[in-house]
Amino acid sequence: PYNLGRLAQRQPVLRPCTPYGVMALLAHTGVNIKGMRALVIGASNHVGRPMALELLLAGVTTTTAHRFTRNLDQEVANAEILVAAVGKPGLVPGAWVRPGAIVIDVGINRLADGRLVGDITAEAARARAAWITPVPGGVGPMTVAMLMRNTLTAQQGRERAAG
């Protein structure tokens, strides 16, 4: 809660790892995201809310969708950046995705046949998106990388404090 509060006040120290990783992925696209419209599906304290804050702080016009959101298909169709972080396989059909969108699928779901899939129907979304993360192997490794970055930042802070 402390770090999330600092993020909300535009003073992040240790940033939530998954949203931090998503922001690194967005930076890697080379696309100027300032002023773009984003939709974050999911409002969890671990991913959805801090993700919305990260995007907002980056100058992105951000909407959060949750279980009570009506007309989710329309919200998705308007999003230039789509981040799905719910944990429901196939929640977002690829046909809803705006052509040319940046699609970040944070969801990781194991199906009965053992396959891992995201919250977005990947095949159809891939045909429409300019950029899309795979599941598995997309956001997860970036979460780990940002955990390592936070660990280094925390240690450097301890060393500075020790003088």
Chimera marker file (.cmm) of the C-alpha trace (Angstrom):
<marker_set name="trace">
<marker id="1" x="0.000" y="0.000" z="0.000" r="1" g="1" b="0" radius="0.5"/>
<marker id="2" x="2.842" y="2.411" z="0.787" r="1" g="1" b="0" radius="0.5"/>
<marker id="3" x="4.452" y="2.046" z="-2.643" r="1" g="1" b="0" radius="0.5"/>
<marker id="4" x="1.083" y="2.276" z="-4.410" r="1" g="1" b="0" radius="0.5"/>
<marker id="5" x="0.390" y="5.505" z="-2.526" r="1" g="1" b="0" radius="0.5"/>
<marker id="6" x="3.754" y="6.909" z="-3.600" r="1" g="1" b="0" radius="0.5"/>
<marker id="7" x="2.940" y="5.951" z="-7.194" r="1" g="1" b="0" radius="0.5"/>
<marker id="8" x="-0.404" y="7.775" z="-6.936" r="1" g="1" b="0" radius="0.5"/>
<marker id="9" x="1.445" y="10.848" z="-5.655" r="1" g="1" b="0" radius="0.5"/>
<marker id="10" x="3.884" y="10.681" z="-8.600" r="1" g="1" b="0" radius="0.5"/>
<marker id="11" x="6.759" y="9.725" z="-6.296" r="1" g="1" b="0" radius="0.5"/>
<marker id="12" x="7.324" y="6.034" z="-7.015" r="1" g="1" b="0" radius="0.5"/>
<marker id="13" x="10.236" y="4.249" z="-5.384" r="1" g="1" b="0" radius="0.5"/>
<marker id="14" x="9.505" y="0.543" z="-5.709" r="1" g="1" b="0" radius="0.5"/>
<marker id="15" x="6.939" y="0.210" z="-8.479" r="1" g="1" b="0" radius="0.5"/>
<marker id="16" x="4.516" y="-2.756" z="-8.711" r="1" g="1" b="0" radius="0.5"/>
<marker id="17" x="6.415" y="-5.309" z="-10.798" r="1" g="1" b="0" radius="0.5"/>
<marker id="18" x="3.811" y="-6.360" z="-13.371" r="1" g="1" b="0" radius="0.5"/>
<marker id="19" x="2.652" y="-2.841" z="-14.310" r="1" g="1" b="0" radius="0.5"/>
<marker id="20" x="6.300" y="-1.736" z="-14.309" r="1" g="1" b="0" radius="0.5"/>
<marker id="21" x="7.055" y="-4.549" z="-16.750" r="1" g="1" b="0" radius="0.5"/>
<marker id="22" x="4.117" y="-3.583" z="-18.955" r="1" g="1" b="0" radius="0.5"/>
<marker id="23" x="5.400" y="-0.004" z="-19.088" r="1" g="1" b="0" radius="0.5"/>
<marker id="24" x="8.815" y="-1.318" z="-20.159" r="1" g="1" b="0" radius="0.5"/>
<marker id="25" x="7.130" y="-3.331" z="-22.922" r="1" g="1" b="0" radius="0.5"/>
<marker id="26" x="5.214" y="-0.256" z="-24.065" r="1" g="1" b="0" radius="0.5"/>
<marker id="27" x="8.451" y="1.751" z="-24.138" r="1" g="1" b="0" radius="0.5"/>
<marker id="28" x="10.051" y="-1.000" z="-26.231" r="1" g="1" b="0" radius="0.5"/>
<marker id="29" x="7.443" y="-0.543" z="-28.970" r="1" g="1" b="0" radius="0.5"/>
<marker id="30" x="8.894" y="2.884" z="-29.691" r="1" g="1" b="0" radius="0.5"/>
<marker id="31" x="5.365" y="4.280" z="-29.940" r="1" g="1" b="0" radius="0.5"/>
<marker id="32" x="4.717" y="7.643" z="-28.273" r="1" g="1" b="0" radius="0.5"/>
<marker id="33" x="1.850" y="6.686" z="-25.957" r="1" g="1" b="0" radius="0.5"/>
<marker id="34" x="1.184" y="10.192" z="-24.596" r="1" g="1" b="0" radius="0.5"/>
<marker id="35" x="-2.408" y="11.145" z="-25.347" r="1" g="1" b="0" radius="0.5"/>
<marker id="36" x="-3.415" y="7.646" z="-26.417" r="1" g="1" b="0" radius="0.5"/>
<marker id="37" x="-6.564" y="5.976" z="-25.059" r="1" g="1" b="0" radius="0.5"/>
<marker id="38" x="-6.009" y="2.922" z="-22.881" r="1" g="1" b="0" radius="0.5"/>
<marker id="39" x="-8.352" y="0.402" z="-21.343" r="1" g="1" b="0" radius="0.5"/>
<marker id="40" x="-7.236" y="-1.633" z="-18.341" r="1" g="1" b="0" radius="0.5"/>
<marker id="41" x="-9.539" y="-4.588" z="-17.773" r="1" g="1" b="0" radius="0.5"/>
<marker id="42" x="-9.272" y="-5.585" z="-14.133" r="1" g="1" b="0" radius="0.5"/>
<marker id="43" x="-9.123" y="-3.479" z="-10.986" r="1" g="1" b="0" radius="0.5"/>
<marker id="44" x="-7.048" y="-5.628" z="-8.641" r="1" g="1" b="0" radius="0.5"/>
<marker id="45" x="-4.685" y="-4.008" z="-6.166" r="1" g="1" b="0" radius="0.5"/>
<marker id="46" x="-1.764" y="-5.989" z="-7.614" r="1" g="1" b="0" radius="0.5"/>
<marker id="47" x="-2.141" y="-5.240" z="-11.332" r="1" g="1" b="0" radius="0.5"/>
<marker id="48" x="-5.236" y="-3.335" z="-12.483" r="1" g="1" b="0" radius="0.5"/>
<marker id="49" x="-5.157" y="-0.270" z="-10.252" r="1" g="1" b="0" radius="0.5"/>
<marker id="50" x="-1.397" y="0.290" z="-10.337" r="1" g="1" b="0" radius="0.5"/>
<marker id="51" x="-1.452" y="-0.329" z="-14.103" r="1" g="1" b="0" radius="0.5"/>
<marker id="52" x="-4.036" y="2.413" z="-14.552" r="1" g="1" b="0" radius="0.5"/>
<marker id="53" x="-1.887" y="4.749" z="-12.428" r="1" g="1" b="0" radius="0.5"/>
<marker id="54" x="1.264" y="3.960" z="-14.430" r="1" g="1" b="0" radius="0.5"/>
<marker id="55" x="-0.542" y="4.738" z="-17.684" r="1" g="1" b="0" radius="0.5"/>
<marker id="56" x="-2.053" y="7.914" z="-16.271" r="1" g="1" b="0" radius="0.5"/>
<marker id="57" x="1.368" y="9.108" z="-15.108" r="1" g="1" b="0" radius="0.5"/>
<marker id="58" x="2.711" y="8.408" z="-18.613" r="1" g="1" b="0" radius="0.5"/>
<marker id="59" x="0.164" y="10.814" z="-20.105" r="1" g="1" b="0" radius="0.5"/>
<marker id="60" x="-2.256" y="8.168" z="-21.343" r="1" g="1" b="0" radius="0.5"/>
<marker id="61" x="-6.014" y="8.737" z="-21.121" r="1" g="1" b="0" radius="0.5"/>
<marker id="62" x="-6.975" y="5.700" z="-19.078" r="1" g="1" b="0" radius="0.5"/>
<marker id="63" x="-10.236" y="3.857" z="-18.447" r="1" g="1" b="0" radius="0.5"/>
<marker id="64" x="-10.570" y="0.934" z="-16.047" r="1" g="1" b="0" radius="0.5"/>
<marker id="65" x="-13.108" y="-1.810" z="-16.703" r="1" g="1" b="0" radius="0.5"/>
<marker id="66" x="-14.307" y="-4.240" z="-14.036" r="1" g="1" b="0" radius="0.5"/>
<marker id="67" x="-17.072" y="-6.766" z="-13.447" r="1" g="1" b="0" radius="0.5"/>
<marker id="68" x="-19.748" y="-4.065" z="-13.513" r="1" g="1" b="0" radius="0.5"/>
<marker id="69" x="-18.611" y="-2.424" z="-16.754" r="1" g="1" b="0" radius="0.5"/>
<marker id="70" x="-21.332" y="-2.340" z="-19.388" r="1" g="1" b="0" radius="0.5"/>
<marker id="71" x="-20.644" y="-2.592" z="-23.120" r="1" g="1" b="0" radius="0.5"/>
<marker id="72" x="-17.149" y="-3.969" z="-22.666" r="1" g="1" b="0" radius="0.5"/>
<marker id="73" x="-16.949" y="-4.635" z="-26.400" r="1" g="1" b="0" radius="0.5"/>
<marker id="74" x="-17.308" y="-0.915" z="-27.126" r="1" g="1" b="0" radius="0.5"/>
<marker id="75" x="-14.710" y="0.012" z="-24.524" r="1" g="1" b="0" radius="0.5"/>
<marker id="76" x="-12.260" y="-2.484" z="-26.054" r="1" g="1" b="0" radius="0.5"/>
<marker id="77" x="-12.969" y="-1.239" z="-29.589" r="1" g="1" b="0" radius="0.5"/>
<marker id="78" x="-12.062" y="2.325" z="-28.545" r="1" g="1" b="0" radius="0.5"/>
<marker id="79" x="-8.789" y="1.383" z="-26.839" r="1" g="1" b="0" radius="0.5"/>
<marker id="80" x="-5.521" y="2.165" z="-28.572" r="1" g="1" b="0" radius="0.5"/>
<marker id="81" x="-3.771" y="0.364" z="-25.709" r="1" g="1" b="0" radius="0.5"/>
<marker id="82" x="-5.515" y="-2.650" z="-24.189" r="1" g="1" b="0" radius="0.5"/>
<marker id="83" x="-4.297" y="-4.279" z="-20.972" r="1" g="1" b="0" radius="0.5"/>
<marker id="84" x="-6.257" y="-7.330" z="-19.791" r="1" g="1" b="0" radius="0.5"/>
<marker id="85" x="-5.521" y="-8.557" z="-16.262" r="1" g="1" b="0" radius="0.5"/>
<marker id="86" x="-8.497" y="-10.556" z="-15.055" r="1" g="1" b="0" radius="0.5"/>
<marker id="87" x="-7.730" y="-14.270" z="-15.172" r="1" g="1" b="0" radius="0.5"/>
<marker id="88" x="-10.671" y="-15.343" z="-17.345" r="1" g="1" b="0" radius="0.5"/>
<marker id="89" x="-9.716" y="-17.207" z="-20.514" r="1" g="1" b="0" radius="0.5"/>
<marker id="90" x="-11.200" y="-15.710" z="-23.656" r="1" g="1" b="0" radius="0.5"/>
<marker id="91" x="-12.842" y="-12.806" z="-21.832" r="1" g="1" b="0" radius="0.5"/>
<marker id="92" x="-11.991" y="-10.535" z="-24.765" r="1" g="1" b="0" radius="0.5"/>
<marker id="93" x="-12.672" y="-11.939" z="-28.240" r="1" g="1" b="0" radius="0.5"/>
<marker id="94" x="-10.010" y="-10.837" z="-30.681" r="1" g="1" b="0" radius="0.5"/>
<marker id="95" x="-12.692" y="-9.396" z="-32.968" r="1" g="1" b="0" radius="0.5"/>
<marker id="96" x="-13.296" y="-6.651" z="-30.388" r="1" g="1" b="0" radius="0.5"/>
<marker id="97" x="-9.708" y="-5.380" z="-30.624" r="1" g="1" b="0" radius="0.5"/>
<marker id="98" x="-9.240" y="-2.084" z="-32.420" r="1" g="1" b="0" radius="0.5"/>
<marker id="99" x="-7.108" y="-2.469" z="-35.552" r="1" g="1" b="0" radius="0.5"/>
<marker id="100" x="-3.581" y="-1.233" z="-34.842" r="1" g="1" b="0" radius="0.5"/>
<marker id="101" x="-3.956" y="-1.439" z="-31.054" r="1" g="1" b="0" radius="0.5"/>
<marker id="102" x="-1.195" y="-2.342" z="-28.629" r="1" g="1" b="0" radius="0.5"/>
<marker id="103" x="-2.477" y="-5.408" z="-26.763" r="1" g="1" b="0" radius="0.5"/>
<marker id="104" x="-0.969" y="-6.507" z="-23.451" r="1" g="1" b="0" radius="0.5"/>
<marker id="105" x="-2.415" y="-9.750" z="-22.079" r="1" g="1" b="0" radius="0.5"/>
<marker id="106" x="-1.463" y="-10.116" z="-18.419" r="1" g="1" b="0" radius="0.5"/>
<marker id="107" x="-3.912" y="-12.989" z="-17.834" r="1" g="1" b="0" radius="0.5"/>
<marker id="108" x="-2.549" y="-16.484" z="-17.378" r="1" g="1" b="0" radius="0.5"/>
<marker id="109" x="-5.072" y="-19.313" z="-17.351" r="1" g="1" b="0" radius="0.5"/>
<marker id="110" x="-4.593" y="-23.084" z="-17.529" r="1" g="1" b="0" radius="0.5"/>
<marker id="111" x="-7.240" y="-24.872" z="-19.577" r="1" g="1" b="0" radius="0.5"/>
<marker id="112" x="-8.469" y="-28.411" z="-18.907" r="1" g="1" b="0" radius="0.5"/>
<marker id="113" x="-6.193" y="-29.718" z="-21.679" r="1" g="1" b="0" radius="0.5"/>
<marker id="114" x="-3.168" y="-28.170" z="-19.945" r="1" g="1" b="0" radius="0.5"/>
<marker id="115" x="-2.635" y="-25.249" z="-22.323" r="1" g="1" b="0" radius="0.5"/>
<marker id="116" x="-1.877" y="-21.798" z="-20.946" r="1" g="1" b="0" radius="0.5"/>
<marker id="117" x="-3.905" y="-18.966" z="-22.446" r="1" g="1" b="0" radius="0.5"/>
<marker id="118" x="-4.551" y="-15.324" z="-21.672" r="1" g="1" b="0" radius="0.5"/>
<marker id="119" x="-7.679" y="-13.266" z="-21.184" r="1" g="1" b="0" radius="0.5"/>
<marker id="120" x="-7.749" y="-12.300" z="-24.867" r="1" g="1" b="0" radius="0.5"/>
<marker id="121" x="-8.422" y="-14.706" z="-27.736" r="1" g="1" b="0" radius="0.5"/>
<marker id="122" x="-4.906" y="-14.502" z="-29.131" r="1" g="1" b="0" radius="0.5"/>
<marker id="123" x="-5.268" y="-15.718" z="-32.714" r="1" g="1" b="0" radius="0.5"/>
<marker id="124" x="-7.989" y="-13.260" z="-33.692" r="1" g="1" b="0" radius="0.5"/>
<marker id="125" x="-6.403" y="-10.408" z="-31.724" r="1" g="1" b="0" radius="0.5"/>
<marker id="126" x="-3.015" y="-11.019" z="-33.349" r="1" g="1" b="0" radius="0.5"/>
<marker id="127" x="-4.547" y="-10.370" z="-36.763" r="1" g="1" b="0" radius="0.5"/>
<marker id="128" x="-5.802" y="-6.941" z="-35.649" r="1" g="1" b="0" radius="0.5"/>
<marker id="129" x="-3.159" y="-5.660" z="-33.228" r="1" g="1" b="0" radius="0.5"/>
<marker id="130" x="-0.007" y="-3.756" z="-34.134" r="1" g="1" b="0" radius="0.5"/>
<marker id="131" x="1.706" y="-5.193" z="-31.037" r="1" g="1" b="0" radius="0.5"/>
<marker id="132" x="0.599" y="-8.100" z="-28.841" r="1" g="1" b="0" radius="0.5"/>
<marker id="133" x="2.206" y="-9.991" z="-25.977" r="1" g="1" b="0" radius="0.5"/>
<marker id="134" x="2.236" y="-13.784" z="-26.057" r="1" g="1" b="0" radius="0.5"/>
<marker id="135" x="0.842" y="-15.978" z="-23.284" r="1" g="1" b="0" radius="0.5"/>
<marker id="136" x="2.909" y="-17.541" z="-21.838" r="1" g="1" b="0" radius="0.5"/>
<marker id="137" x="6.218" y="-15.753" z="-22.200" r="1" g="1" b="0" radius="0.5"/>
<marker id="138" x="5.128" y="-12.131" z="-22.531" r="1" g="1" b="0" radius="0.5"/>
<marker id="139" x="4.409" y="-10.203" z="-19.363" r="1" g="1" b="0" radius="0.5"/>
<marker id="140" x="5.600" y="-12.860" z="-16.887" r="1" g="1" b="0" radius="0.5"/>
<marker id="141" x="9.307" y="-12.571" z="-17.715" r="1" g="1" b="0" radius="0.5"/>
<marker id="142" x="9.018" y="-8.786" z="-17.563" r="1" g="1" b="0" radius="0.5"/>
<marker id="143" x="7.476" y="-9.052" z="-14.092" r="1" g="1" b="0" radius="0.5"/>
<marker id="144" x="10.517" y="-11.044" z="-12.960" r="1" g="1" b="0" radius="0.5"/>
<marker id="145" x="12.888" y="-8.540" z="-14.582" r="1" g="1" b="0" radius="0.5"/>
<marker id="146" x="11.199" y="-5.642" z="-12.796" r="1" g="1" b="0" radius="0.5"/>
<marker id="147" x="11.325" y="-7.540" z="-9.492" r="1" g="1" b="0" radius="0.5"/>
<marker id="148" x="15.079" y="-7.755" z="-9.977" r="1" g="1" b="0" radius="0.5"/>
<marker id="149" x="15.222" y="-4.037" z="-10.816" r="1" g="1" b="0" radius="0.5"/>
<marker id="150" x="13.214" y="-3.216" z="-7.666" r="1" g="1" b="0" radius="0.5"/>
<marker id="151" x="15.539" y="-5.422" z="-5.607" r="1" g="1" b="0" radius="0.5"/>
<marker id="152" x="18.545" y="-3.507" z="-6.907" r="1" g="1" b="0" radius="0.5"/>
<marker id="153" x="16.810" y="-0.166" z="-6.272" r="1" g="1" b="0" radius="0.5"/>
<marker id="154" x="15.961" y="-1.211" z="-2.703" r="1" g="1" b="0" radius="0.5"/>
<marker id="155" x="19.546" y="-2.276" z="-2.008" r="1" g="1" b="0" radius="0.5"/>
<marker id="156" x="20.904" y="0.967" z="-3.424" r="1" g="1" b="0" radius="0.5"/>
<marker id="157" x="18.505" y="2.865" z="-1.157" r="1" g="1" b="0" radius="0.5"/>
<marker id="158" x="19.756" y="0.914" z="1.859" r="1" g="1" b="0" radius="0.5"/>
<marker id="159" x="23.355" y="1.668" z="0.953" r="1" g="1" b="0" radius="0.5"/>
<marker id="160" x="22.608" y="5.393" z="0.601" r="1" g="1" b="0" radius="0.5"/>
<marker id="161" x="20.789" y="5.407" z="3.940" r="1" g="1" b="0" radius="0.5"/>
<marker id="162" x="23.713" y="3.658" z="5.633" r="1" g="1" b="0" radius="0.5"/>
<marker id="163" x="25.923" y="6.424" z="4.306" r="1" g="1" b="0" radius="0.5"/>
<link id1="1" id2="2" r="1" g="1" b="0" radius="0.2"/>
<link id1="2" id2="3" r="1" g="1" b="0" radius="0.2"/>
<link id1="3" id2="4" r="1" g="1" b="0" radius="0.2"/>
<link id1="4" id2="5" r="1" g="1" b="0" radius="0.2"/>
<link id1="5" id2="6" r="1" g="1" b="0" radius="0.2"/>
<link id1="6" id2="7" r="1" g="1" b="0" radius="0.2"/>
<link id1="7" id2="8" r="1" g="1" b="0" radius="0.2"/>
<link id1="8" id2="9" r="1" g="1" b="0" radius="0.2"/>
<link id1="9" id2="10" r="1" g="1" b="0" radius="0.2"/>
<link id1="10" id2="11" r="1" g="1" b="0" radius="0.2"/>
<link id1="11" id2="12" r="1" g="1" b="0" radius="0.2"/>
<link id1="12" id2="13" r="1" g="1" b="0" radius="0.2"/>
<link id1="13" id2="14" r="1" g="1" b="0" radius="0.2"/>
<link id1="14" id2="15" r="1" g="1" b="0" radius="0.2"/>
<link id1="15" id2="16" r="1" g="1" b="0" radius="0.2"/>
<link id1="16" id2="17" r="1" g="1" b="0" radius="0.2"/>
<link id1="17" id2="18" r="1" g="1" b="0" radius="0.2"/>
<link id1="18" id2="19" r="1" g="1" b="0" radius="0.2"/>
<link id1="19" id2="20" r="1" g="1" b="0" radius="0.2"/>
<link id1="20" id2="21" r="1" g="1" b="0" radius="0.2"/>
<link id1="21" id2="22" r="1" g="1" b="0" radius="0.2"/>
<link id1="22" id2="23" r="1" g="1" b="0" radius="0.2"/>
<link id1="23" id2="24" r="1" g="1" b="0" radius="0.2"/>
<link id1="24" id2="25" r="1" g="1" b="0" radius="0.2"/>
<link id1="25" id2="26" r="1" g="1" b="0" radius="0.2"/>
<link id1="26" id2="27" r="1" g="1" b="0" radius="0.2"/>
<link id1="27" id2="28" r="1" g="1" b="0" radius="0.2"/>
<link id1="28" id2="29" r="1" g="1" b="0" radius="0.2"/>
<link id1="29" id2="30" r="1" g="1" b="0" radius="0.2"/>
<link id1="30" id2="31" r="1" g="1" b="0" radius="0.2"/>
<link id1="31" id2="32" r="1" g="1" b="0" radius="0.2"/>
<link id1="32" id2="33" r="1" g="1" b="0" radius="0.2"/>
<link id1="33" id2="34" r="1" g="1" b="0" radius="0.2"/>
<link id1="34" id2="35" r="1" g="1" b="0" radius="0.2"/>
<link id1="35" id2="36" r="1" g="1" b="0" radius="0.2"/>
<link id1="36" id2="37" r="1" g="1" b="0" radius="0.2"/>
<link id1="37" id2="38" r="1" g="1" b="0" radius="0.2"/>
<link id1="38" id2="39" r="1" g="1" b="0" radius="0.2"/>
<link id1="39" id2="40" r="1" g="1" b="0" radius="0.2"/>
<link id1="40" id2="41" r="1" g="1" b="0" radius="0.2"/>
<link id1="41" id2="42" r="1" g="1" b="0" radius="0.2"/>
<link id1="42" id2="43" r="1" g="1" b="0" radius="0.2"/>
<link id1="43" id2="44" r="1" g="1" b="0" radius="0.2"/>
<link id1="44" id2="45" r="1" g="1" b="0" radius="0.2"/>
<link id1="45" id2="46" r="1" g="1" b="0" radius="0.2"/>
<link id1="46" id2="47" r="1" g="1" b="0" radius="0.2"/>
<link id1="47" id2="48" r="1" g="1" b="0" radius="0.2"/>
<link id1="48" id2="49" r="1" g="1" b="0" radius="0.2"/>
<link id1="49" id2="50" r="1" g="1" b="0" radius="0.2"/>
<link id1="50" id2="51" r="1" g="1" b="0" radius="0.2"/>
<link id1="51" id2="52" r="1" g="1" b="0" radius="0.2"/>
<link id1="52" id2="53" r="1" g="1" b="0" radius="0.2"/>
<link id1="53" id2="54" r="1" g="1" b="0" radius="0.2"/>
<link id1="54" id2="55" r="1" g="1" b="0" radius="0.2"/>
<link id1="55" id2="56" r="1" g="1" b="0" radius="0.2"/>
<link id1="56" id2="57" r="1" g="1" b="0" radius="0.2"/>
<link id1="57" id2="58" r="1" g="1" b="0" radius="0.2"/>
<link id1="58" id2="59" r="1" g="1" b="0" radius="0.2"/>
<link id1="59" id2="60" r="1" g="1" b="0" radius="0.2"/>
<link id1="60" id2="61" r="1" g="1" b="0" radius="0.2"/>
<link id1="61" id2="62" r="1" g="1" b="0" radius="0.2"/>
<link id1="62" id2="63" r="1" g="1" b="0" radius="0.2"/>
<link id1="63" id2="64" r="1" g="1" b="0" radius="0.2"/>
<link id1="64" id2="65" r="1" g="1" b="0" radius="0.2"/>
<link id1="65" id2="66" r="1" g="1" b="0" radius="0.2"/>
<link id1="66" id2="67" r="1" g="1" b="0" radius="0.2"/>
<link id1="67" id2="68" r="1" g="1" b="0" radius="0.2"/>
<link id1="68" id2="69" r="1" g="1" b="0" radius="0.2"/>
<link id1="69" id2="70" r="1" g="1" b="0" radius="0.2"/>
<link id1="70" id2="71" r="1" g="1" b="0" radius="0.2"/>
<link id1="71" id2="72" r="1" g="1" b="0" radius="0.2"/>
<link id1="72" id2="73" r="1" g="1" b="0" radius="0.2"/>
<link id1="73" id2="74" r="1" g="1" b="0" radius="0.2"/>
<link id1="74" id2="75" r="1" g="1" b="0" radius="0.2"/>
<link id1="75" id2="76" r="1" g="1" b="0" radius="0.2"/>
<link id1="76" id2="77" r="1" g="1" b="0" radius="0.2"/>
<link id1="77" id2="78" r="1" g="1" b="0" radius="0.2"/>
<link id1="78" id2="79" r="1" g="1" b="0" radius="0.2"/>
<link id1="79" id2="80" r="1" g="1" b="0" radius="0.2"/>
<link id1="80" id2="81" r="1" g="1" b="0" radius="0.2"/>
<link id1="81" id2="82" r="1" g="1" b="0" radius="0.2"/>
<link id1="82" id2="83" r="1" g="1" b="0" radius="0.2"/>
<link id1="83" id2="84" r="1" g="1" b="0" radius="0.2"/>
<link id1="84" id2="85" r="1" g="1" b="0" radius="0.2"/>
<link id1="85" id2="86" r="1" g="1" b="0" radius="0.2"/>
<link id1="86" id2="87" r="1" g="1" b="0" radius="0.2"/>
<link id1="87" id2="88" r="1" g="1" b="0" radius="0.2"/>
<link id1="88" id2="89" r="1" g="1" b="0" radius="0.2"/>
<link id1="89" id2="90" r="1" g="1" b="0" radius="0.2"/>
<link id1="90" id2="91" r="1" g="1" b="0" radius="0.2"/>
<link id1="91" id2="92" r="1" g="1" b="0" radius="0.2"/>
<link id1="92" id2="93" r="1" g="1" b="0" radius="0.2"/>
<link id1="93" id2="94" r="1" g="1" b="0" radius="0.2"/>
<link id1="94" id2="95" r="1" g="1" b="0" radius="0.2"/>
<link id1="95" id2="96" r="1" g="1" b="0" radius="0.2"/>
<link id1="96" id2="97" r="1" g="1" b="0" radius="0.2"/>
<link id1="97" id2="98" r="1" g="1" b="0" radius="0.2"/>
<link id1="98" id2="99" r="1" g="1" b="0" radius="0.2"/>
<link id1="99" id2="100" r="1" g="1" b="0" radius="0.2"/>
<link id1="100" id2="101" r="1" g="1" b="0" radius="0.2"/>
<link id1="101" id2="102" r="1" g="1" b="0" radius="0.2"/>
<link id1="102" id2="103" r="1" g="1" b="0" radius="0.2"/>
<link id1="103" id2="104" r="1" g="1" b="0" radius="0.2"/>
<link id1="104" id2="105" r="1" g="1" b="0" radius="0.2"/>
<link id1="105" id2="106" r="1" g="1" b="0" radius="0.2"/>
<link id1="106" id2="107" r="1" g="1" b="0" radius="0.2"/>
<link id1="107" id2="108" r="1" g="1" b="0" radius="0.2"/>
<link id1="108" id2="109" r="1" g="1" b="0" radius="0.2"/>
<link id1="109" id2="110" r="1" g="1" b="0" radius="0.2"/>
<link id1="110" id2="111" r="1" g="1" b="0" radius="0.2"/>
<link id1="111" id2="112" r="1" g="1" b="0" radius="0.2"/>
<link id1="112" id2="113" r="1" g="1" b="0" radius="0.2"/>
<link id1="113" id2="114" r="1" g="1" b="0" radius="0.2"/>
<link id1="114" id2="115" r="1" g="1" b="0" radius="0.2"/>
<link id1="115" id2="116" r="1" g="1" b="0" radius="0.2"/>
<link id1="116" id2="117" r="1" g="1" b="0" radius="0.2"/>
<link id1="117" id2="118" r="1" g="1" b="0" radius="0.2"/>
<link id1="118" id2="119" r="1" g="1" b="0" radius="0.2"/>
<link id1="119" id2="120" r="1" g="1" b="0" radius="0.2"/>
<link id1="120" id2="121" r="1" g="1" b="0" radius="0.2"/>
<link id1="121" id2="122" r="1" g="1" b="0" radius="0.2"/>
<link id1="122" id2="123" r="1" g="1" b="0" radius="0.2"/>
<link id1="123" id2="124" r="1" g="1" b="0" radius="0.2"/>
<link id1="124" id2="125" r="1" g="1" b="0" radius="0.2"/>
<link id1="125" id2="126" r="1" g="1" b="0" radius="0.2"/>
<link id1="126" id2="127" r="1" g="1" b="0" radius="0.2"/>
<link id1="127" id2="128" r="1" g="1" b="0" radius="0.2"/>
<link id1="128" id2="129" r="1" g="1" b="0" radius="0.2"/>
<link id1="129" id2="130" r="1" g="1" b="0" radius="0.2"/>
<link id1="130" id2="131" r="1" g="1" b="0" radius="0.2"/>
<link id1="131" id2="132" r="1" g="1" b="0" radius="0.2"/>
<link id1="132" id2="133" r="1" g="1" b="0" radius="0.2"/>
<link id1="133" id2="134" r="1" g="1" b="0" radius="0.2"/>
<link id1="134" id2="135" r="1" g="1" b="0" radius="0.2"/>
<link id1="135" id2="136" r="1" g="1" b="0" radius="0.2"/>
<link id1="136" id2="137" r="1" g="1" b="0" radius="0.2"/>
<link id1="137" id2="138" r="1" g="1" b="0" radius="0.2"/>
<link id1="138" id2="139" r="1" g="1" b="0" radius="0.2"/>
<link id1="139" id2="140" r="1" g="1" b="0" radius="0.2"/>
<link id1="140" id2="141" r="1" g="1" b="0" radius="0.2"/>
<link id1="141" id2="142" r="1" g="1" b="0" radius="0.2"/>
<link id1="142" id2="143" r="1" g="1" b="0" radius="0.2"/>
<link id1="143" id2="144" r="1" g="1" b="0" radius="0.2"/>
<link id1="144" id2="145" r="1" g="1" b="0" radius="0.2"/>
<link id1="145" id2="146" r="1" g="1" b="0" radius="0.2"/>
<link id1="146" id2="147" r="1" g="1" b="0" radius="0.2"/>
<link id1="147" id2="148" r="1" g="1" b="0" radius="0.2"/>
<link id1="148" id2="149" r="1" g="1" b="0" radius="0.2"/>
<link id1="149" id2="150" r="1" g="1" b="0" radius="0.2"/>
<link id1="150" id2="151" r="1" g="1" b="0" radius="0.2"/>
<link id1="151" id2="152" r="1" g="1" b="0" radius="0.2"/>
<link id1="152" id2="153" r="1" g="1" b="0" radius="0.2"/>
<link id1="153" id2="154" r="1" g="1" b="0" radius="0.2"/>
<link id1="154" id2="155" r="1" g="1" b="0" radius="0.2"/>
<link id1="155" id2="156" r="1" g="1" b="0" radius="0.2"/>
<link id1="156" id2="157" r="1" g="1" b="0" radius="0.2"/>
<link id1="157" id2="158" r="1" g="1" b="0" radius="0.2"/>
<link id1="158" id2="159" r="1" g="1" b="0" radius="0.2"/>
<link id1="159" id2="160" r="1" g="1" b="0" radius="0.2"/>
<link id1="160" id2="161" r="1" g="1" b="0" radius="0.2"/>
<link id1="161" id2="162" r="1" g="1" b="0" radius="0.2"/>
<link id1="162" id2="163" r="1" g="1" b="0" radius="0.2"/>
</marker_set>
